[in-house]
Amino acid sequence: MLSGSEIIYLGWIMAGGIKGYKEAAKLYKVRAVCGIGMGQTGTQLKEVRDKNAIPQRIPLFTLQGNFDVKKLHGAYRFMMNVMVKTAGKGLANKTDRTPEEDDMLDMMVNGGKRV
């Protein structure tokens, strides 16, 4: 693909960052962004936009993907195991969880497909 080409960027979300977006934005004319993560479809838009410095003029979409820590490798597997233990414990102990938080906790603890 030629530098300066118009693209729709798709990447996975990790800690609010869309992997590879910032590099792609330097090389291409990004016309829309789609991040795939553990949150429910259409959520976390403000946080993802702010963390990745995605201009307001660029449409942003978030989709919920699948999660299976056993399919991860190396550092990502280690990091997600730690995240599941710490964030999962925090969510499990929370008494006023939202339906979205219940769903995320279920995905962290049990894995599984949502799409």
C-alpha positions as CSV (number, residue, x, y, z in Angstrom):
1,M,0.0,0.0,0.0
2,L,1.3,3.4,-0.9
3,S,2.1,6.0,1.8
4,G,-0.7,8.5,1.8
5,S,-3.4,6.1,0.7
6,E,-6.9,6.4,2.2
7,I,-7.6,3.6,4.7
8,I,-10.1,2.3,7.3
9,Y,-7.9,1.2,10.2
10,L,-8.9,-1.9,12.2
11,G,-6.9,-2.9,15.3
12,W,-7.2,-4.6,18.6
13,I,-7.6,-2.6,21.8
14,M,-5.2,-3.1,24.7
15,A,-5.5,-0.8,27.7
16,G,-7.5,1.7,25.6
17,G,-4.9,1.9,22.9
18,I,-5.6,0.6,19.4
19,K,-2.5,-1.3,18.5
20,G,-0.7,0.2,15.5
21,Y,-3.1,3.1,15.0
22,K,-0.6,5.9,15.7
23,E,1.9,4.5,13.2
24,A,-0.8,4.0,10.5
25,A,-2.0,7.6,11.1
26,K,1.5,8.9,10.2
27,L,1.7,6.9,7.0
28,Y,-1.9,6.9,5.7
29,K,-5.0,9.1,5.5
30,V,-7.2,7.3,8.0
31,R,-10.8,7.8,7.1
32,A,-12.4,5.7,9.9
33,V,-11.1,3.6,12.8
34,C,-12.5,0.4,14.3
35,G,-11.1,-1.0,17.5
36,I,-11.8,-4.6,18.7
37,G,-11.6,-5.3,22.4
38,M,-13.3,-6.9,25.4
39,G,-15.8,-4.1,26.0
40,Q,-19.3,-4.3,24.5
41,T,-19.8,-3.0,20.9
42,G,-20.2,0.8,20.8
43,T,-18.7,1.4,24.3
44,Q,-15.5,3.2,25.4
45,L,-15.7,5.6,22.5
46,K,-14.5,8.7,24.4
47,E,-11.7,6.8,26.2
48,V,-10.4,5.2,23.0
49,R,-10.7,8.4,21.0
50,D,-8.8,10.4,23.7
51,K,-6.1,7.7,24.4
52,N,-5.3,7.4,20.7
53,A,-5.7,11.1,19.8
54,I,-8.2,10.2,17.1
55,P,-9.6,13.5,15.6
56,Q,-13.4,14.1,16.0
57,R,-13.8,14.3,12.2
58,I,-12.8,10.6,11.9
59,P,-15.6,8.1,12.6
60,L,-14.7,5.7,15.4
61,F,-16.3,2.3,16.1
62,T,-15.7,-0.3,18.8
63,L,-16.6,-3.9,18.5
64,Q,-16.5,-6.7,21.1
65,G,-14.3,-9.5,20.1
66,N,-13.5,-12.9,21.6
67,F,-11.1,-13.5,24.5
68,D,-9.2,-16.7,25.3
69,V,-6.1,-16.2,27.4
70,K,-4.9,-19.7,26.4
71,K,-4.6,-18.6,22.8
72,L,-2.2,-15.7,23.7
73,H,1.6,-16.1,23.6
74,G,4.6,-14.7,25.4
75,A,4.3,-11.3,27.1
76,Y,0.7,-10.8,26.0
77,R,-0.4,-14.0,27.8
78,F,1.5,-13.0,30.9
79,M,0.0,-9.4,30.8
80,M,-3.5,-10.6,30.3
81,N,-3.2,-13.2,33.1
82,V,-2.2,-10.4,35.4
83,M,-5.0,-8.2,34.1
84,V,-7.6,-11.0,34.6
85,K,-6.4,-11.6,38.1
86,T,-6.3,-7.9,39.2
87,A,-9.2,-6.4,37.2
88,G,-11.3,-9.5,37.5
89,K,-10.9,-9.5,41.3
90,G,-11.8,-5.8,41.4
91,L,-14.9,-6.4,39.3
92,A,-15.9,-9.5,41.2
93,N,-15.8,-7.6,44.5
94,K,-17.7,-4.6,43.1
95,T,-21.3,-4.7,44.4
96,D,-22.9,-2.3,41.9
97,R,-21.6,-3.7,38.6
98,T,-23.3,-2.5,35.4
99,P,-24.5,-5.1,32.9
100,E,-21.4,-4.2,30.8
101,E,-19.1,-4.9,33.7
102,D,-20.9,-8.2,34.4
103,D,-20.3,-9.2,30.7
104,M,-16.6,-8.2,30.9
105,L,-16.1,-10.1,34.1
106,D,-17.7,-13.2,32.6
107,M,-15.5,-12.9,29.5
108,M,-12.3,-12.5,31.7
109,V,-13.2,-15.4,33.9
110,N,-14.8,-17.8,31.5
111,G,-13.4,-16.6,28.1
112,G,-15.7,-17.3,25.2
113,K,-17.0,-15.8,22.1
114,R,-19.3,-12.8,21.9
115,V,-19.5,-12.4,18.1
